[in-house]
Amino acid sequence: QAQLRESGGGPVQVGGSLRLSCEASGRTLSALAVAWFRQLPGKEREFVAVTRKWMGERTLYADSVKDRFTISRDAARNAVYLQMNSLKVEDTAVYYCAAKNSDDLPTRPDIMDYWGKGTLVTVSS
C-alpha cells in the first residue's frame, strides 16, 4: 500500500507560480505511474498530468495546462512534483496526487490505485 501526501497549495495571484509536492510512503514512486488530478466542488475530477518511468521518463499533460505545468520526480525523496506557472483563475481547484501500478500513462481517475487527500490551490486576480 502506498500512502500519498500532497503539499504546496495555497493562495496565489494570476500569473504566479506554485510547486505542489506529492510525497509517498509504503511504496517507491519510481515503480508507479504518478498523476495529478484536480477538482472543483460539484465537478468531476479532471486529469492534469502524469509521469511514468518506463523506457525513460514519459509524461503527458492535459491541453489546458500544457506549456505551463511541469511534472517531475525526485527518486531520492520518493516524491513527485507539479510545477505550476502562469496560473489562471480557472486553475483554482483541489489538486490530488494519485498513483497506479502501470507501465502506461493513466489519465482516468477511476482506475488509479492510490490517492492523497488533496491540497487546495486558489488563484485570484
C-alpha positions in Angstrom: 0.0 0.0 0.0 1.2 3.5 -0.8 0.3 6.5 1.3 0.4 9.8 -0.6 0.5 13.2 0.8 0.2 16.4 -1.1 1.5 19.8 0.0 2.3 23.2 -1.5 -1.1 24.5 -2.2 -2.3 27.9 -1.2 -3.4 31.3 -2.5 -1.6 32.8 -5.5 -2.3 35.7 -7.9 -2.9 35.3 -11.6 0.3 34.8 -13.4 2.1 33.5 -10.3 3.6 30.1 -9.6 3.3 27.3 -7.2 5.0 23.9 -6.8 3.0 21.1 -5.4 4.6 18.1 -3.8 3.5 14.5 -3.5 5.4 12.5 -1.0 4.9 8.8 -0.6 5.4 6.1 2.0 4.9 2.4 1.7 5.8 2.2 -2.0 8.5 3.5 -4.2 7.0 6.1 -6.6 9.6 5.3 -9.3 7.8 2.0 -9.7 4.4 3.6 -10.3 2.7 5.8 -12.7 2.0 9.0 -10.8 -0.6 11.6 -11.8 -2.1 14.9 -10.7 -5.8 15.5 -10.9 -7.9 18.4 -9.8 -11.4 19.0 -8.8 -13.8 21.8 -8.1 -16.9 21.4 -5.9 -19.7 19.9 -7.8 -17.4 19.0 -10.8 -15.8 15.8 -11.9 -12.1 15.2 -11.0 -10.1 16.0 -14.1 -6.7 14.9 -15.3 -3.8 17.3 -15.1 -0.5 15.5 -15.7 1.0 12.0 -15.4 4.5 10.6 -15.4 5.8 7.1 -15.6 9.4 5.9 -15.6 9.4 3.1 -18.2 11.9 3.0 -21.0 12.8 6.5 -20.0 10.7 9.1 -18.2 7.4 9.7 -20.0 4.9 12.5 -19.3 1.5 13.6 -20.5 -0.4 16.8 -19.9 -3.9 18.0 -20.2 -4.2 20.5 -23.0 -5.3 23.1 -20.5 -2.0 23.0 -18.6 0.4 22.1 -21.4 3.4 24.5 -21.5 2.5 26.0 -18.1 2.8 23.0 -15.8 5.6 20.5 -15.4 5.5 17.2 -13.6 8.8 15.8 -12.3 10.0 13.2 -9.8 12.8 13.1 -7.2 13.6 9.4 -6.6 15.8 10.2 -3.6 12.9 11.9 -1.8 10.3 9.4 -3.2 8.3 12.4 -4.4 6.6 13.8 -7.5 6.2 17.5 -8.1 3.9 19.6 -10.1 5.4 23.0 -11.0 2.6 25.4 -12.0 3.5 28.6 -13.8 1.4 31.3 -15.4 -1.5 30.4 -13.2 -5.0 31.3 -14.2 -8.2 31.8 -12.2 -9.5 28.6 -13.8 -6.7 26.6 -12.3 -8.3 27.1 -8.9 -9.1 23.6 -7.5 -8.2 20.9 -5.0 -5.2 19.1 -6.5 -4.8 15.4 -5.9 -1.8 13.1 -6.3 -2.6 9.6 -7.4 -0.6 6.6 -8.4 -1.2 3.3 -10.2 0.7 0.1 -10.8 1.0 0.6 -14.5 3.6 0.8 -17.3 1.2 3.1 -19.1 0.2 6.7 -18.6 -3.2 6.6 -16.9 -5.4 9.6 -17.2 -8.7 8.3 -15.8 -9.3 8.9 -12.0 -11.4 5.8 -11.7 -8.5 3.4 -12.4 -5.9 4.9 -10.0 -4.8 2.7 -7.2 -3.7 5.2 -4.6 -4.8 8.7 -3.7 -3.7 11.6 -1.5 -6.2 13.8 0.3 -5.5 16.8 -1.8 -4.2 20.3 -1.5 -6.2 23.5 -2.3 -4.9 26.0 -4.9 -6.7 29.3 -5.1 -5.8 31.7 -7.9 -7.2 35.2 -7.7 -7.0 38.2 -9.9 
